[in-house]
């Protein structure tokens, strides 16, 4: 088992995960918040607007939007979320 740093907080992690247990729990809460937001709002937003509306940091939003479960929420006119900053 290798020692890594948590990609969210920087604490050391001794597991196969990229997140410590505390940040993993925070991610779960924020991902649920993001899912709820998408269910209630059908507009297209910039990542900055989405961050302001949800309280989720732009860094974490970028990580979450890379997940396959959010692919249906991406704007089809925007082929690369990380490059364009919109979805």
BATIMI-218914 format. One record per residue (C-alpha): residue number from 1; y negated, z negated, x. Coordinates in nm, 2 decimals, decimal comma, padded with zeros to 4 digits. Layout:
N
<pos: NUM | yy: Y | zz: Z | xx: X>
...
//
This chain:
87
<pos: 1 | yy: 00,00 | zz: 00,00 | xx: 00,00>
<pos: 2 | yy: -00,34 | zz: 00,10 | xx: 00,14>
<pos: 3 | yy: -00,66 | zz: -00,09 | xx: 00,12>
<pos: 4 | yy: -00,95 | zz: 00,12 | xx: -00,03>
<pos: 5 | yy: -01,29 | zz: 00,05 | xx: -00,18>
<pos: 6 | yy: -01,35 | zz: 00,05 | xx: -00,55>
<pos: 7 | yy: -01,54 | zz: 00,37 | xx: -00,63>
<pos: 8 | yy: -01,76 | zz: 00,18 | xx: -00,88>
<pos: 9 | yy: -01,85 | zz: -00,15 | xx: -00,71>
<pos: 10 | yy: -01,74 | zz: -00,11 | xx: -00,35>
<pos: 11 | yy: -01,50 | zz: -00,41 | xx: -00,35>
<pos: 12 | yy: -01,18 | zz: -00,38 | xx: -00,16>
<pos: 13 | yy: -00,88 | zz: -00,27 | xx: -00,37>
<pos: 14 | yy: -00,51 | zz: -00,31 | xx: -00,27>
<pos: 15 | yy: -00,34 | zz: -00,08 | xx: -00,51>
<pos: 16 | yy: -00,29 | zz: 00,29 | xx: -00,58>
<pos: 17 | yy: -00,60 | zz: 00,29 | xx: -00,81>
<pos: 18 | yy: -00,95 | zz: 00,38 | xx: -00,71>
<pos: 19 | yy: -01,10 | zz: 00,10 | xx: -00,92>
<pos: 20 | yy: -01,07 | zz: -00,28 | xx: -00,90>
<pos: 21 | yy: -00,94 | zz: -00,45 | xx: -01,22>
<pos: 22 | yy: -01,29 | zz: -00,56 | xx: -01,32>
<pos: 23 | yy: -01,43 | zz: -00,21 | xx: -01,30>
<pos: 24 | yy: -01,13 | zz: -00,06 | xx: -01,46>
<pos: 25 | yy: -01,20 | zz: -00,28 | xx: -01,77>
<pos: 26 | yy: -01,57 | zz: -00,18 | xx: -01,76>
<pos: 27 | yy: -01,47 | zz: 00,19 | xx: -01,74>
<pos: 28 | yy: -01,25 | zz: 00,14 | xx: -02,05>
<pos: 29 | yy: -01,53 | zz: -00,01 | xx: -02,25>
<pos: 30 | yy: -01,78 | zz: 00,26 | xx: -02,14>
<pos: 31 | yy: -01,53 | zz: 00,54 | xx: -02,21>
<pos: 32 | yy: -01,49 | zz: 00,41 | xx: -02,56>
<pos: 33 | yy: -01,86 | zz: 00,38 | xx: -02,60>
<pos: 34 | yy: -01,89 | zz: 00,75 | xx: -02,49>
<pos: 35 | yy: -01,62 | zz: 00,86 | xx: -02,73>
<pos: 36 | yy: -01,80 | zz: 00,68 | xx: -03,02>
<pos: 37 | yy: -02,13 | zz: 00,84 | xx: -02,92>
<pos: 38 | yy: -01,98 | zz: 01,19 | xx: -02,92>
<pos: 39 | yy: -01,82 | zz: 01,12 | xx: -03,26>
<pos: 40 | yy: -02,16 | zz: 01,03 | xx: -03,40>
<pos: 41 | yy: -02,37 | zz: 01,29 | xx: -03,22>
<pos: 42 | yy: -02,30 | zz: 01,66 | xx: -03,21>
<pos: 43 | yy: -02,60 | zz: 01,77 | xx: -03,00>
<pos: 44 | yy: -02,60 | zz: 01,90 | xx: -02,64>
<pos: 45 | yy: -02,77 | zz: 01,66 | xx: -02,40>
<pos: 46 | yy: -02,86 | zz: 01,66 | xx: -02,03>
<pos: 47 | yy: -02,68 | zz: 01,39 | xx: -01,84>
<pos: 48 | yy: -03,01 | zz: 01,20 | xx: -01,81>
<pos: 49 | yy: -03,06 | zz: 01,20 | xx: -02,18>
<pos: 50 | yy: -02,70 | zz: 01,09 | xx: -02,24>
<pos: 51 | yy: -02,74 | zz: 00,81 | xx: -01,99>
<pos: 52 | yy: -03,05 | zz: 00,69 | xx: -02,16>
<pos: 53 | yy: -02,89 | zz: 00,71 | xx: -02,50>
<pos: 54 | yy: -02,57 | zz: 00,53 | xx: -02,41>
<pos: 55 | yy: -02,67 | zz: 00,30 | xx: -02,12>
<pos: 56 | yy: -02,40 | zz: 00,44 | xx: -01,90>
<pos: 57 | yy: -02,51 | zz: 00,54 | xx: -01,55>
<pos: 58 | yy: -02,53 | zz: 00,91 | xx: -01,46>
<pos: 59 | yy: -02,28 | zz: 00,84 | xx: -01,17>
<pos: 60 | yy: -02,02 | zz: 00,71 | xx: -01,41>
<pos: 61 | yy: -02,09 | zz: 00,97 | xx: -01,68>
<pos: 62 | yy: -02,02 | zz: 01,24 | xx: -01,42>
<pos: 63 | yy: -01,69 | zz: 01,07 | xx: -01,33>
<pos: 64 | yy: -01,59 | zz: 01,04 | xx: -01,70>
<pos: 65 | yy: -01,69 | zz: 01,40 | xx: -01,79>
<pos: 66 | yy: -01,45 | zz: 01,52 | xx: -01,53>
<pos: 67 | yy: -01,16 | zz: 01,38 | xx: -01,73>
<pos: 68 | yy: -00,96 | zz: 01,62 | xx: -01,94>
<pos: 69 | yy: -01,00 | zz: 01,41 | xx: -02,26>
<pos: 70 | yy: -01,37 | zz: 01,50 | xx: -02,27>
<pos: 71 | yy: -01,32 | zz: 01,88 | xx: -02,22>
<pos: 72 | yy: -01,37 | zz: 01,95 | xx: -02,59>
<pos: 73 | yy: -01,71 | zz: 01,79 | xx: -02,57>
<pos: 74 | yy: -01,84 | zz: 02,02 | xx: -02,30>
<pos: 75 | yy: -02,08 | zz: 02,29 | xx: -02,39>
<pos: 76 | yy: -01,88 | zz: 02,62 | xx: -02,35>
<pos: 77 | yy: -02,20 | zz: 02,79 | xx: -02,22>
<pos: 78 | yy: -02,20 | zz: 02,54 | xx: -01,93>
<pos: 79 | yy: -01,90 | zz: 02,62 | xx: -01,70>
<pos: 80 | yy: -01,95 | zz: 02,35 | xx: -01,44>
<pos: 81 | yy: -02,08 | zz: 02,01 | xx: -01,56>
<pos: 82 | yy: -02,13 | zz: 01,87 | xx: -01,21>
<pos: 83 | yy: -02,33 | zz: 02,17 | xx: -01,10>
<pos: 84 | yy: -02,54 | zz: 02,22 | xx: -01,42>
<pos: 85 | yy: -02,60 | zz: 01,86 | xx: -01,53>
<pos: 86 | yy: -02,57 | zz: 01,97 | xx: -01,90>
<pos: 87 | yy: -02,29 | zz: 01,97 | xx: -02,15>
//
